[in-house]
Structure formats: C-alpha cells, structure tokens
Amino acid sequence: MNTFILGGEDADDKQSNLSGLKFSIGYISRSFHDLRFSTGSYSQDFSSSELTGEPFSIASSAGSIAGSIDRNYDDGFVKIDATDSFGEVTWNWAYEESLQVDGNFIRFTDSSGRDVAHDYSDSFDQYQWSDDLKSGGPLFQVSYNLEAWNSFEVEASMEFSFVNVNRANNASTFRAQRISKTTQTIIQDTYGLGGTVPPDPPHEGTFADPGPLINSIPEDRSVVVQDFSTETFNFANNIQESLDFSLVTLSPGISASISREKFLFNFGLGISLNVISWEADFRESLDTLNDGMKSQEINSWQSASSGNDVLFGAFLHAATGMQISEALSLSVFVRRDWASDLSATVGPSNFNLKLSGTSGGFRATYSF
C-alpha cells in the first residue's frame, strides 16, 4: 500500500511519466490473538458394562438343602435314583476320598458358588486450551494515486491476502476405575449313611443300577463366604481436536506517502472483509489400560463441523521502503487488524478464534 515518488527537484518530471497506477506483490506473515478450545467429552456420559461392570452370581451346584434333588460337589455327588429317591435315600451317589467318611456320616464340599460385585468411580476434568496462531501467505495490491504534492501523495488501494492455518491438540479429560471383587461360597453338606458301609473310594453309583444307600437329603449344612479375587481396571479417554481454516482478506483503504530521496514512508487505514473457510474435527476414544499401559479401545466417537463465514474488520498500517528505479520499489510493512471473532462448536467442544492481530511482511511495487 505504498506510493513511490522520488524526492528532489526532478520529482515533477518523473511523476509526469507515470500514470499513478501501481501493482504490488509480496508476502504477509499474519498472527491471530487467540484460539481457545473448551473441550467436551462423550466418555463422561457413556455407560456400559465394559466400563462399570455387571454384578452377577453363580449359584452353588450343591443346590438347596431341602428335598431330594441332584446335588454336585467338588468331591462327588448325591442325586436322585431310579426310585425317585423313595424314602429319602439314594444309591446314585459318589465320593472320592476316605477322609470324607466320619463314622455314620459322609461329608461333601462344594466351592462353585461365586458372587461378583463392582466398585466404580470416575472423574472428569474440564479442559481448555489456547494458542496464538501464526501463518504466512501471498498478498497482492492494486493502488492508484489520488493526489500528489511534490514528495507527498494520497492513494487509494485494494489489497488481497491469503493464509492457511492448521492447529491440533491432544488431551485426556476422563478417567475411571473399576474394582471387581469376587467372593466364593463354600458349602459343606453332611449326609447320614444309615448304617451303610461305603465302598472303597473312588465310588460312583448310577441312576438305574441299585447299590449301597445313603440319605438323599443333607442332615447338616455349613456355609462359609470368603474373598476369592480382586481385579482393578483403569480407563482413560483420548481426545484429538483440530481446526483448519483458510482466510482470504480483502482490504480497501486509503494511505498517505512521503518520499525523501530514495526512501519511502507510508501510513494508511481502511476496512477489511475476512472470508474464512473452516473445518473442525473432534475424535475421542475410551480405552482400557492394562498393566503395560497399552490401551484397548472399548468405544470411540467422531464429530466434524465446517462453515464459510464473512467477518468484517478494520486495519492500520505503516510501511517503509526504497525506490530501486523510477517504476520499481521495495518495502516492508507492519499492519494491525481488528476483526470479529469466529465461534462454533464441534461435537461436545466449542471454540473461539480471534482474528484480530498484528501482521508484517514485504512487497515489491511496480508503477505504471
């Protein structure tokens, strides 16, 4: 956005050879005040037995103490025989060790009963992250001299610039732990032999074939519940967020230039039209962490949003440069932009991008 008129006595002569139309090409490095993400999570509302656990029980194979039924034990069984255990005795029984026999009684032990309970807890950290963004790209400018007085000029201009920015971040906001406790039920049932002398172990009767009889219903039962095992499961989420945008800025403005010999100084202001095309992505996985801290995914989510927006603003700029020839000059500049913010959501997260910021760059200008 510079004008390039030589100072000195011959300024009017050189000006007469130029039409006042100028074309510039250069590079702009643009910074943005702030990108702020407020990170949400799908994991905090997720509920599954893989996460919280599912309480369950395994019934003891010894069954109920009442009535003649089929009962299985770690060291044998007592079941109904072909007579339907008439008289509450049965020949369909089995045992494994002589130590099970105590006088006129025989004992059986069952440890198959299980009860599993879960102690679950979780925590969610509200996470926010921010970053100052910088990017560079080409710029083009067309300007025209409106007025000229020796070394002082006023010109109108239209500038076009383009930048592309990509920013990504990883975070973990959700953690959970499940402690699964298993208890074991140990049952010991005592049956009367009714005077029967048990065969040497191991002995196994059958449903159909008669054999030595014992009572089919326990005379006594003892129950002991004890801890069997405890397992701890840890969970954590992993979030990947990104914002990719392209910004085209159109800047009509007006500026004033002063030239001193070969040195040029330019100051200007104007309005800006910021055309932004953006795309935001959100990815989250919920993982089980094992002892080696290797993760196994139990669920995942993905969201994306995009848009095209036009945001208005204003700018001030200052430049200094040098006249290389009557038609060609080089300059460097600094520019300050004020613009509206871009706010949007992606999945459970939302973000705010401040387009205001400071830019700098250089340009080469050719005067026709």
Secondary structure as GFF3:
##gff-version 3
##sequence-region A 1 368
A	DSSP	alpha_helix	11	15	.	.	.	ID=ss1
A	DSSP	beta_strand	21	39	.	.	.	ID=ss2
A	DSSP	three_ten_helix	43	45	.	.	.	ID=ss3
A	DSSP	alpha_helix	49	52	.	.	.	ID=ss4
A	DSSP	beta_strand	56	58	.	.	.	ID=ss5
A	DSSP	beta_strand	71	73	.	.	.	ID=ss6
A	DSSP	beta_strand	76	78	.	.	.	ID=ss7
A	DSSP	three_ten_helix	86	88	.	.	.	ID=ss8
A	DSSP	beta_strand	89	90	.	.	.	ID=ss9
A	DSSP	beta_strand	93	95	.	.	.	ID=ss10
A	DSSP	three_ten_helix	98	100	.	.	.	ID=ss11
A	DSSP	beta_strand	101	102	.	.	.	ID=ss12
A	DSSP	beta_strand	105	124	.	.	.	ID=ss13
A	DSSP	beta_strand	127	149	.	.	.	ID=ss14
A	DSSP	beta_strand	152	171	.	.	.	ID=ss15
A	DSSP	beta_strand	174	192	.	.	.	ID=ss16
A	DSSP	beta_strand	203	204	.	.	.	ID=ss17
A	DSSP	beta_strand	214	215	.	.	.	ID=ss18
A	DSSP	beta_strand	220	260	.	.	.	ID=ss19
A	DSSP	beta_strand	263	289	.	.	.	ID=ss20
A	DSSP	beta_strand	295	323	.	.	.	ID=ss21
A	DSSP	beta_strand	328	339	.	.	.	ID=ss22
A	DSSP	beta_strand	341	346	.	.	.	ID=ss23
A	DSSP	beta_strand	349	354	.	.	.	ID=ss24
A	DSSP	beta_strand	357	367	.	.	.	ID=ss25
###
